[in-house]
Amino acid sequence: MKGSITPIKSTDRILSLDILRGIALLGIALVNVLGFNASFFNFGGFYNNLTDPFQLNFYQIYISLTADKFIFLYSFLFGYGFALLYQKYGSNGKKFTQFYLRRLFYLALFGIFHILFLWAGDILFLYAVAGIILFSLRRVNSKLLAPIGFFLYFFISFWLILAIWIPLPDGLSSTCTTCLENARQVYSNSNYLEILKLRLYEYYSFRYINLLYYLPKVMGIFIFGYLASRNKLHEKVSQNRLKGLIVLAAVSCLAAVLYFFYETMVFNLLSKNSPFLNATYMGAYELMNLFLASSYILIIFHFVSFGGALLAPFAYAGRMSLTNYIMQSILFSIIFYGWGFGQFGSQKPYDLMGYALGIVIIQMILSYFWLKYHKQGPLEWMWRKLAYRH
């Protein structure tokens, strides 16, 4: 008889995945705090126009090490977790399908509420949509699924090549220079309803980036995580440490070369007037992200396999990732929006990093004490109740 679908017991959780999830939350906080202090109407322009050379250089290093790398980790874990669920309950057929689609439906609702009440930079709704597509690909052979994953991950480059010959929506920009001063005034000084109106307009302005850049990219990373889980990556790292360390060294060396030289290589290969410059640049940028984020993942897996006690506190935050993700947005909203302390647009990158680190440290401490008395976080409990129906 096919077994019932039940939540994973806390004793059956995989420590390395919880640690990785907690570290991904740290990285997401480090990136999102920049977004709460600026506007999607010209996020890069806001920080690249900093007049203090130290702050500008600090920002450029800061953003290059965090942006798109930690969302890679979080997305990778989504695909990894789906594979674990599917391996355990996939034989339940229709029952599993109903359960998983119900799980994604409620995740989408969390995302919609997040957008409406807190922030336009939500990833939960995007994850729910991408999760449906991953679910539809669950039975595809790995030899075919891997190329699909790479195509989706690098989709923006193919889109930019097509855009050379065909007029297509811009998948990389939501710039609105006339909106910037209005955004600064509204976010820093206005009441909740005025901020809500602007946030929804900002989310609408960001639609092509979400649809053409982030959605395919996230789907590709989901597939990478799904394939890594199929091949039990976390177990292989701990079972064959020497081989794993060799792979880690190779991946890290490639990541370092790409991190420091990918821009130089692109500009040496193509002239500034080449119609293929943007597509090539984005392809190189995403390749750098792929290797750098992969090195982060492998380093954490290896660290945990050798004990990893120093990273254990991240596991508490990782076990409550949904609650902590939403809580970060609540706290950042209070700090930066006019209905709170109204600090929007006034903070320097160095200070913003301090806000993010402080909040994550507090979350790790609170998560530790919460989990001493509860099996999961409050939003995790709600999501599981809705998805599992028991």
C-alpha positions as CSV (number, residue, x, y, z in Angstrom):
1,M,0.0,0.0,0.0
2,K,1.3,3.4,-0.9
3,G,2.2,5.4,2.2
4,S,0.7,8.7,3.2
5,I,2.5,12.0,2.5
6,T,3.8,13.4,5.8
7,P,6.1,16.3,6.7
8,I,9.8,15.4,7.1
9,K,10.7,14.8,10.7
10,S,13.3,17.2,12.2
11,T,15.5,14.2,13.0
12,D,15.5,13.3,9.3
13,R,16.7,16.7,8.1
14,I,20.0,17.0,6.2
15,L,22.2,19.4,8.2
16,S,24.3,20.6,5.2
17,L,21.1,21.7,3.4
18,D,19.8,23.6,6.4
19,I,23.2,25.3,6.8
20,L,23.3,26.1,3.1
21,R,19.8,27.5,3.3
22,G,20.7,29.7,6.3
23,I,23.8,31.1,4.5
24,A,21.6,31.7,1.4
25,L,19.3,33.8,3.6
26,L,22.3,35.8,4.8
27,G,23.2,36.5,1.2
28,I,19.7,37.4,0.2
29,A,19.5,39.9,3.1
30,L,22.8,41.4,2.0
31,V,21.4,42.0,-1.5
32,N,17.8,42.9,-0.5
33,V,18.9,45.6,1.9
34,L,20.4,47.4,-1.1
35,G,17.1,47.1,-2.9
36,F,15.1,48.5,0.1
37,N,17.4,51.5,0.1
38,A,17.1,52.2,-3.6
39,S,14.6,51.7,-6.4
40,F,14.3,49.2,-9.2
41,F,13.7,52.2,-11.5
42,N,17.5,52.6,-11.4
43,F,19.1,50.4,-8.8
44,G,22.6,50.2,-10.3
45,G,22.6,53.9,-11.3
46,F,21.8,54.9,-7.7
47,Y,24.9,53.2,-6.2
48,N,27.2,53.7,-9.1
49,N,26.7,57.4,-8.8
50,L,28.0,57.4,-5.2
51,T,30.4,60.4,-4.7
52,D,32.5,58.8,-2.0
53,P,35.3,56.7,-3.7
54,F,35.5,54.3,-0.7
55,Q,31.8,53.7,-0.7
56,L,31.7,53.2,-4.5
57,N,34.5,50.7,-4.4
58,F,33.0,49.0,-1.4
59,Y,29.7,48.7,-3.2
60,Q,31.2,47.3,-6.4
61,I,33.1,44.5,-4.5
62,Y,30.0,43.9,-2.3
63,I,27.5,43.5,-5.1
64,S,29.9,41.4,-7.2
65,L,30.3,38.8,-4.5
66,T,26.6,38.7,-3.5
67,A,24.2,39.6,-6.3
68,D,22.8,36.5,-8.1
69,K,25.1,34.2,-6.1
70,F,23.0,33.7,-3.1
71,I,19.7,33.6,-5.0
72,F,21.5,30.8,-6.9
73,L,22.0,29.0,-3.6
74,Y,18.4,29.5,-2.5
75,S,17.1,28.4,-6.0
76,F,19.4,25.4,-6.1
77,L,18.0,24.2,-2.7
78,F,14.5,24.5,-4.0
79,G,15.3,22.0,-6.8
80,Y,17.3,19.9,-4.4
81,G,14.4,19.7,-2.0
82,F,11.9,18.9,-4.7
83,A,14.0,15.9,-5.7
84,L,14.1,14.6,-2.2
85,L,10.3,14.9,-1.8
86,Y,9.8,13.2,-5.2
87,Q,12.2,10.4,-4.4
88,K,10.3,9.8,-1.2
89,Y,6.7,10.2,-2.2
90,G,6.7,10.3,-6.0
91,S,5.4,6.7,-6.2
92,N,2.1,8.0,-4.6
93,G,1.2,9.3,-8.1
94,K,-1.9,11.4,-8.1
95,K,-1.8,12.0,-4.4
96,F,1.8,13.4,-4.7
97,T,0.7,15.6,-7.6
98,Q,-2.2,17.1,-5.7
99,F,0.0,17.7,-2.6
100,Y,2.9,19.3,-4.5
101,L,0.7,21.6,-6.7
102,R,-1.2,22.6,-3.5
103,R,2.1,23.4,-1.9
104,L,3.1,25.6,-4.8
105,F,-0.3,27.3,-4.8
106,Y,0.1,28.4,-1.2
107,L,3.7,29.4,-1.9
108,A,2.3,31.7,-4.7
109,L,-0.1,33.2,-2.2
110,F,2.7,33.9,0.2
111,G,4.5,35.6,-2.7
112,I,1.4,37.7,-3.7
113,F,0.9,38.9,-0.1
114,H,4.7,39.7,0.1
115,I,4.4,41.9,-3.0
116,L,1.2,43.6,-1.9
117,F,2.1,44.3,1.7
118,L,5.9,44.5,1.8
119,W,8.2,44.6,-1.2
120,A,8.3,44.4,-5.0
121,G,11.5,42.3,-5.0
122,D,9.6,39.1,-4.0
123,I,11.0,35.7,-5.2
124,L,8.3,33.4,-3.7
125,F,5.7,33.9,-6.5
126,L,8.4,33.4,-9.1
127,Y,9.5,30.2,-7.3
128,A,5.9,28.9,-7.4
129,V,5.6,29.4,-11.2
130,A,9.1,27.9,-11.8
131,G,8.2,25.0,-9.5
132,I,5.3,24.1,-11.6
133,I,7.5,23.9,-14.7
134,L,10.1,21.9,-12.7
135,F,7.3,19.5,-11.6
136,S,6.3,19.0,-15.3
137,L,9.9,18.0,-16.1
138,R,10.4,15.6,-13.2
139,R,10.4,12.5,-15.4
140,V,12.7,13.8,-18.1
141,N,16.0,11.9,-18.5
142,S,19.0,13.6,-16.9
143,K,20.9,13.6,-20.2
144,L,18.1,15.7,-21.7
145,L,17.3,17.7,-18.6
146,A,20.8,19.0,-18.1
147,P,20.9,20.8,-21.6
148,I,17.4,22.2,-20.9
149,G,18.7,23.6,-17.6
150,F,21.7,25.2,-19.3
151,F,19.5,26.7,-22.0
152,L,17.1,28.2,-19.5
153,Y,20.0,29.5,-17.3
154,F,21.6,31.3,-20.2
155,F,18.2,32.2,-21.8
156,I,18.9,35.9,-21.6
157,S,21.9,35.7,-23.9
158,F,19.8,33.9,-26.6
159,W,17.0,36.5,-26.1
160,L,19.5,39.4,-26.6
161,I,20.8,37.8,-29.8
162,L,17.3,37.5,-31.2
163,A,16.7,41.1,-30.2
164,I,19.4,42.2,-32.7
165,W,17.1,41.2,-35.6
166,I,13.7,41.2,-34.0
167,P,12.2,44.1,-31.9
168,L,11.7,42.4,-28.5
169,P,10.9,43.7,-25.0
170,D,14.0,44.6,-22.9
171,G,14.7,41.8,-20.5
172,L,17.3,43.6,-18.5
173,S,16.0,47.1,-17.7
174,S,13.2,48.8,-15.8
175,T,15.0,52.2,-15.8
176,C,12.7,55.2,-15.4
177,T,14.8,58.3,-14.7
178,T,11.7,60.5,-14.3
179,C,10.4,58.1,-11.5
180,L,13.5,58.3,-9.3
181,E,12.9,61.5,-7.4
182,N,9.2,60.5,-6.9
183,A,10.3,57.1,-5.6
184,R,12.7,58.7,-3.1
185,Q,10.0,61.1,-1.9
186,V,7.3,58.5,-1.6
187,Y,9.3,55.6,-0.1
188,S,11.0,57.9,2.5
189,N,8.1,60.2,3.5
190,S,4.7,58.8,2.5
191,N,2.1,56.7,4.2
192,Y,1.5,53.0,3.7
193,L,-1.2,53.3,0.9
194,E,0.9,55.7,-1.2
195,I,3.9,53.4,-0.9
196,L,1.7,50.4,-1.9
197,K,0.7,52.2,-5.1
198,L,4.2,52.9,-6.0
199,R,5.4,49.4,-5.1
200,L,2.8,47.8,-7.4
201,Y,3.8,50.2,-10.2
202,E,7.5,49.3,-9.6
203,Y,6.7,45.6,-9.7
204,Y,4.8,46.1,-13.0
205,S,7.7,48.0,-14.4
206,F,10.0,45.0,-13.4
207,R,7.8,42.5,-15.3
208,Y,10.0,41.9,-18.3
209,I,13.1,41.3,-16.1
210,N,11.1,38.8,-14.0
211,L,9.6,37.1,-17.0
212,L,12.6,37.1,-19.4
213,Y,15.6,37.1,-17.1
214,Y,14.8,35.8,-13.6
215,L,12.1,33.2,-14.4
216,P,14.1,31.2,-17.0
217,K,17.3,31.6,-14.9
218,V,15.6,30.3,-11.7
219,M,14.1,27.4,-13.7
220,G,17.6,26.5,-14.9
221,I,19.0,26.6,-11.3
222,F,16.0,24.5,-10.1
223,I,17.0,21.9,-12.6
224,F,20.7,22.0,-11.5
225,G,19.6,21.4,-7.9
226,Y,17.2,18.7,-9.0
227,L,19.9,16.9,-10.9
228,A,22.4,17.3,-8.0
229,S,19.9,15.8,-5.6
230,R,19.2,12.9,-7.9
231,N,22.9,12.2,-7.8
232,K,23.1,12.7,-4.0
233,L,25.7,15.4,-4.2
234,H,25.8,16.0,-0.4
235,E,26.5,12.3,0.3
236,K,29.1,12.0,-2.4
237,V,31.1,15.0,-1.0
238,S,31.2,13.4,2.4
239,Q,31.9,9.9,1.1
240,N,34.8,10.8,-1.2
241,R,36.5,13.8,0.3
242,L,39.7,13.7,-1.8
243,K,37.9,13.6,-5.1
244,G,35.5,16.2,-3.8
245,L,38.4,18.5,-2.8
246,I,39.9,18.2,-6.3
247,V,36.6,19.1,-7.9
248,L,36.3,22.0,-5.5
249,A,39.8,23.3,-6.3
250,A,39.1,23.1,-10.0
251,V,35.7,24.9,-9.7
252,S,37.1,27.5,-7.4
253,C,40.0,28.3,-9.7
254,L,37.7,28.7,-12.6
255,A,35.4,30.9,-10.5
256,A,38.3,33.1,-9.5
257,V,39.6,33.5,-13.1
258,L,36.1,34.4,-14.3
259,Y,35.4,36.7,-11.4
260,F,38.5,38.8,-12.0
261,F,38.7,38.6,-15.8
262,Y,35.4,37.9,-17.5
263,E,34.8,41.5,-18.3
264,T,38.3,41.9,-19.8
265,M,37.9,38.7,-21.8
266,V,34.5,40.0,-23.3
267,F,35.8,43.4,-24.1
268,N,39.0,41.9,-25.7
269,L,36.9,39.6,-27.8
270,L,34.3,42.1,-29.0
271,S,34.4,45.8,-29.8
272,K,32.1,48.2,-27.9
273,N,30.1,48.6,-31.1
274,S,29.4,44.9,-31.6
275,P,25.7,44.0,-31.7
276,F,26.7,40.8,-29.8
277,L,28.4,42.6,-26.9
278,N,25.4,42.5,-24.5
279,A,24.6,38.9,-25.2
280,T,28.2,37.8,-24.8
281,Y,28.7,39.9,-21.6
282,M,25.6,38.4,-20.0
283,G,26.7,34.9,-21.0
284,A,30.1,35.5,-19.4
285,Y,28.5,37.1,-16.3
286,E,26.1,34.2,-15.8
287,L,29.0,31.7,-16.3
288,M,30.9,33.5,-13.6
289,N,27.9,33.4,-11.3
290,L,27.5,29.6,-12.0
291,F,31.1,28.8,-11.0
292,L,31.2,31.2,-8.1
293,A,27.9,30.0,-6.6
294,S,28.9,26.3,-7.2
295,S,32.1,26.9,-5.3
296,Y,30.1,28.4,-2.4
297,I,27.9,25.2,-2.4
298,L,30.9,22.8,-2.5
299,I,32.8,24.7,0.2
300,I,29.8,24.5,2.5
301,F,29.2,20.8,1.8
302,H,32.9,20.1,2.5
303,F,33.0,22.2,5.6
304,V,30.0,20.3,7.0
305,S,31.5,17.0,6.0
306,F,34.6,17.8,8.2
307,G,32.4,18.8,11.2
308,G,31.2,22.3,10.4
309,A,30.3,23.3,14.0
310,L,31.1,27.0,13.2
311,L,28.3,26.9,10.6
312,A,25.7,25.1,12.7
313,P,23.9,28.3,13.8
314,F,23.0,28.9,10.2
315,A,21.0,25.7,10.3
316,Y,18.5,27.2,12.7
317,A,17.8,30.1,10.5
318,G,17.7,27.7,7.5
319,R,15.0,25.5,9.1
320,M,12.8,28.6,9.3
321,S,13.8,30.0,5.9
322,L,10.3,31.1,4.9
323,T,9.6,32.9,8.2
324,N,13.0,34.5,8.2
325,Y,12.7,35.6,4.6
326,I,9.4,37.4,5.2
327,M,10.7,38.8,8.5
328,Q,13.6,40.4,6.8
329,S,11.2,42.2,4.5
330,I,9.1,43.4,7.5
331,L,12.2,44.7,9.3
332,F,13.7,46.4,6.2
333,S,10.3,48.0,5.4
334,I,10.2,49.5,8.9
335,I,13.7,50.8,8.6
336,F,13.5,52.3,5.1
337,Y,9.8,53.2,4.3
338,G,8.0,56.4,5.4
339,W,5.5,54.5,7.6
340,G,8.6,53.4,9.6
341,F,11.9,55.2,10.0
342,G,12.0,56.6,6.4
343,Q,15.7,55.8,5.8
344,F,15.1,55.1,2.1
345,G,17.9,56.4,-0.2
346,S,19.9,57.8,2.7
347,Q,22.2,54.9,3.8
348,K,25.7,54.0,2.5
349,P,26.6,50.5,1.4
350,Y,28.8,49.9,4.4
351,D,26.0,50.7,6.8
352,L,23.5,48.7,4.8
353,M,25.7,45.6,5.1
354,G,25.7,46.2,8.9
355,Y,21.9,46.3,8.9
356,A,21.7,43.0,7.0
357,L,24.3,41.2,9.2
358,G,22.7,42.5,12.4
359,I,19.3,41.3,11.3
360,V,20.5,37.8,10.3
361,I,22.5,37.4,13.5
362,I,19.3,38.2,15.5
363,Q,17.3,35.8,13.3
364,M,19.8,33.0,14.0
365,I,19.5,33.6,17.8
366,L,15.7,33.8,17.7
367,S,15.5,30.7,15.4
368,Y,17.6,28.7,17.9
369,F,15.3,29.5,20.8
370,W,12.1,29.1,18.7
371,L,13.2,25.6,17.6
372,K,13.9,24.6,21.1
373,Y,10.1,24.6,21.7
374,H,8.6,24.2,18.2
375,K,9.3,21.8,15.3
376,Q,9.2,24.5,12.6
377,G,8.8,28.2,12.2
378,P,5.3,29.8,12.3
379,L,5.0,30.3,8.5
380,E,6.5,26.9,7.9
381,W,3.9,25.4,10.2
382,M,1.1,27.3,8.3
383,W,2.5,26.3,4.9
384,R,2.7,22.6,5.9
385,K,-0.8,22.7,7.4
386,L,-2.2,24.0,4.2
387,A,-0.1,21.7,1.9
388,Y,-0.3,18.4,3.9
389,R,-3.9,19.1,5.2
390,H,-3.0,17.5,8.6
